Amino acid sequence: MNITGQDLILACSAIGAGLAVIAGIGPGVGQGYAAGAAAAAVGRNPGAKGDITSTMLLGQAVAETTGLYGLLIAFLLLFVQPLT
C-alpha cells in the first residue's frame, strides 16, 4: 500500500473531525443535568418558574457553545481542508 502525503492529510483531517465532534458529549450531559435540576427546583417552588427557566436556558446556551465550536472545527477539517 502506497500512502501519499495528500492521502495522509485527508485521513488525519477525517480523524480530527471525528474527535472534534466528540466535544458535543459534554454539553449534552451538562444540559440534561441542568434541565433535571431545574425541573426539580420548579417542583419544589412553582412560583419561581420564570426565574429558574430563564437561568437554566442562559446556562444551557453558554454550555452549548463548546459543542458548536467542535462542530465548526469538524466542518472546517472535512470541507475546507486547510492543509492541502
PAMI-159252 format. One record per residue (C-alpha): x, y, z; residue number from 1. Coordinates in Angstrom, 1 decimal, padded with zeros to 4 digits, always signed. Example, Ala and Ser with C-alpha at 12.3 -4.5 7.8 and 13.67 -1.06 7.14 Angstrom:
2
<xx:+012.3 yy:-004.5 zz:+007.8 num:1> $
<xx:+013.7 yy:-001.1 zz:+007.1 num:2> $
//
This chain:
84
<xx:+000.0 yy:+000.0 zz:+000.0 num:1> $
<xx:+001.4 yy:+003.3 zz:-001.0 num:2> $
<xx:+000.1 yy:+006.3 zz:+001.0 num:3> $
<xx:+000.9 yy:+009.7 zz:-000.3 num:4> $
<xx:+001.2 yy:+012.9 zz:+001.7 num:5> $
<xx:-002.2 yy:+014.0 zz:+000.3 num:6> $
<xx:-003.9 yy:+010.8 zz:+001.5 num:7> $
<xx:-002.4 yy:+011.1 zz:+004.9 num:8> $
<xx:-003.6 yy:+014.7 zz:+005.3 num:9> $
<xx:-007.1 yy:+013.6 zz:+004.3 num:10> $
<xx:-007.1 yy:+010.7 zz:+006.7 num:11> $
<xx:-005.9 yy:+012.9 zz:+009.6 num:12> $
<xx:-008.5 yy:+015.5 zz:+008.8 num:13> $
<xx:-011.2 yy:+012.9 zz:+009.0 num:14> $
<xx:-009.9 yy:+011.5 zz:+012.3 num:15> $
<xx:-009.6 yy:+015.1 zz:+013.7 num:16> $
<xx:-013.2 yy:+015.9 zz:+012.6 num:17> $
<xx:-014.4 yy:+012.8 zz:+014.4 num:18> $
<xx:-012.6 yy:+013.7 zz:+017.5 num:19> $
<xx:-013.9 yy:+017.3 zz:+017.3 num:20> $
<xx:-017.5 yy:+016.1 zz:+017.2 num:21> $
<xx:-016.9 yy:+014.2 zz:+020.5 num:22> $
<xx:-016.9 yy:+017.6 zz:+022.1 num:23> $
<xx:-020.7 yy:+017.5 zz:+021.8 num:24> $
<xx:-021.0 yy:+014.8 zz:+024.5 num:25> $
<xx:-020.1 yy:+017.1 zz:+027.4 num:26> $
<xx:-022.6 yy:+019.8 zz:+026.7 num:27> $
<xx:-025.3 yy:+017.2 zz:+026.1 num:28> $
<xx:-024.7 yy:+015.6 zz:+029.5 num:29> $
<xx:-024.5 yy:+019.0 zz:+031.2 num:30> $
<xx:-027.7 yy:+020.3 zz:+029.7 num:31> $
<xx:-029.5 yy:+017.2 zz:+030.7 num:32> $
<xx:-028.3 yy:+017.5 zz:+034.2 num:33> $
<xx:-029.3 yy:+021.3 zz:+034.3 num:34> $
<xx:-032.8 yy:+020.5 zz:+032.9 num:35> $
<xx:-033.3 yy:+017.8 zz:+035.5 num:36> $
<xx:-032.2 yy:+020.1 zz:+038.3 num:37> $
<xx:-034.4 yy:+022.9 zz:+037.0 num:38> $
<xx:-037.4 yy:+020.6 zz:+036.9 num:39> $
<xx:-036.8 yy:+019.5 zz:+040.5 num:40> $
<xx:-036.4 yy:+023.2 zz:+041.5 num:41> $
<xx:-039.7 yy:+024.1 zz:+039.9 num:42> $
<xx:-041.3 yy:+021.2 zz:+041.6 num:43> $
<xx:-040.1 yy:+022.5 zz:+045.0 num:44> $
<xx:-041.0 yy:+026.1 zz:+044.2 num:45> $
<xx:-043.6 yy:+026.6 zz:+041.4 num:46> $
<xx:-043.7 yy:+030.3 zz:+042.0 num:47> $
<xx:-040.2 yy:+030.8 zz:+040.8 num:48> $
<xx:-040.7 yy:+029.0 zz:+037.5 num:49> $
<xx:-039.9 yy:+032.0 zz:+035.3 num:50> $
<xx:-036.6 yy:+032.8 zz:+037.1 num:51> $
<xx:-035.5 yy:+029.2 zz:+037.1 num:52> $
<xx:-036.3 yy:+028.7 zz:+033.5 num:53> $
<xx:-034.5 yy:+031.8 zz:+032.3 num:54> $
<xx:-031.4 yy:+031.0 zz:+034.3 num:55> $
<xx:-031.4 yy:+027.4 zz:+033.0 num:56> $
<xx:-031.8 yy:+028.5 zz:+029.4 num:57> $
<xx:-028.9 yy:+031.0 zz:+029.7 num:58> $
<xx:-026.7 yy:+028.4 zz:+031.2 num:59> $
<xx:-027.5 yy:+025.9 zz:+028.5 num:60> $
<xx:-026.8 yy:+028.5 zz:+025.8 num:61> $
<xx:-023.4 yy:+029.1 zz:+027.3 num:62> $
<xx:-022.7 yy:+025.3 zz:+027.6 num:63> $
<xx:-023.8 yy:+024.7 zz:+024.0 num:64> $
<xx:-021.1 yy:+026.9 zz:+022.6 num:65> $
<xx:-018.4 yy:+024.2 zz:+023.2 num:66> $
<xx:-020.4 yy:+021.7 zz:+021.2 num:67> $
<xx:-020.9 yy:+024.2 zz:+018.4 num:68> $
<xx:-017.2 yy:+025.1 zz:+018.3 num:69> $
<xx:-016.4 yy:+021.4 zz:+018.0 num:70> $
<xx:-018.9 yy:+021.1 zz:+015.1 num:71> $
<xx:-017.4 yy:+024.1 zz:+013.4 num:72> $
<xx:-013.9 yy:+022.6 zz:+013.6 num:73> $
<xx:-015.2 yy:+019.3 zz:+012.2 num:74> $
<xx:-016.8 yy:+021.1 zz:+009.2 num:75> $
<xx:-013.6 yy:+023.0 zz:+008.6 num:76> $
<xx:-011.5 yy:+019.9 zz:+008.7 num:77> $
<xx:-013.8 yy:+017.9 zz:+006.4 num:78> $
<xx:-014.7 yy:+020.5 zz:+003.8 num:79> $
<xx:-012.2 yy:+023.3 zz:+003.8 num:80> $
<xx:-009.1 yy:+021.2 zz:+004.3 num:81> $
<xx:-006.7 yy:+024.0 zz:+005.2 num:82> $
<xx:-003.6 yy:+021.7 zz:+005.0 num:83> $
<xx:-004.0 yy:+020.7 zz:+001.3 num:84> $
//
